Amino acid sequence: MSVIATNRPAAGNFSGLFGALVNAFVGWNDARVTRNALNHLTDRELDDIGLVRGDIDSIAPRN
């Protein structure tokens, strides 16, 4: 069973433009990891958690 932490603290103590870029990258990477994990599940495993394959992009968008 996989566990995905959704309460990760902000990436360091950065401020301004650099902090915004770091936080944007962290958000993008979290969504990428979530998408990959969900895509590796079978349709039955997705059904067990109440999802269908079409829900993956709405849960972890490709921004």
Backbone torsions as a table, in degrees:
resi	resn	phi	psi	omega
1	MET	NA	137.7	179.7
2	SER	-100.2	149.6	176.0
3	VAL	-126.4	131.0	179.0
4	ILE	-115.1	119.3	179.6
5	ALA	-75.7	126.6	179.1
6	THR	-108.4	4.7	-177.3
7	ASN	-120.5	40.7	180.0
8	ARG	-70.3	136.3	177.3
9	PRO	-67.8	161.7	179.4
10	ALA	-57.9	153.9	-176.6
11	ALA	-74.3	90.8	176.0
12	GLY	75.5	-166.0	-178.5
13	ASN	-114.9	55.9	-177.5
14	PHE	-93.7	150.7	176.8
15	SER	-134.8	167.4	177.5
16	GLY	73.2	-153.2	-175.7
17	LEU	-63.9	-42.0	-179.6
18	PHE	-62.2	-42.4	178.2
19	GLY	-63.2	-39.6	178.3
20	ALA	-64.6	-40.1	178.3
21	LEU	-66.2	-42.8	178.9
22	VAL	-62.7	-45.6	-179.2
23	ASN	-66.0	-35.8	176.6
24	ALA	-64.6	-42.0	178.4
25	PHE	-64.3	-42.9	179.8
26	VAL	-62.1	-42.9	177.9
27	GLY	-63.4	-42.4	178.2
28	TRP	-62.9	-43.7	-178.4
29	ASN	-66.9	-39.6	177.3
30	ASP	-61.2	-42.9	178.7
31	ALA	-65.0	-39.4	179.1
32	ARG	-62.7	-44.8	-179.9
33	VAL	-64.7	-41.5	179.2
34	THR	-63.5	-45.8	177.7
35	ARG	-57.9	-46.0	-179.4
36	ASN	-62.8	-42.7	-179.9
37	ALA	-63.4	-44.1	-179.7
38	LEU	-68.7	-36.0	178.9
39	ASN	-67.4	-22.5	179.3
40	HIS	-84.0	-9.4	177.5
41	LEU	-78.7	150.9	175.0
42	THR	-78.0	165.9	178.7
43	ASP	-60.7	-34.9	179.0
44	ARG	-68.0	-41.3	178.2
45	GLU	-65.0	-38.7	175.9
46	LEU	-63.7	-41.0	178.4
47	ASP	-62.2	-36.5	179.0
48	ASP	-61.6	-30.1	179.2
49	ILE	-101.2	12.2	173.4
50	GLY	80.5	27.3	-179.7
51	LEU	-123.6	159.8	167.6
52	VAL	-121.1	162.3	-175.0
53	ARG	-56.8	-32.0	179.5
54	GLY	-68.7	-16.0	179.7
55	ASP	-79.8	-15.4	-171.5
56	ILE	-60.8	-44.8	-178.4
57	ASP	-68.0	-26.7	177.6
58	SER	-78.7	-25.6	178.2
59	ILE	-80.0	-42.3	-178.4
60	ALA	-130.3	83.6	-176.1
61	PRO	-65.3	156.7	-179.4
62	ARG	-95.1	66.3	-179.7
63	ASN	-80.9	NA	NA
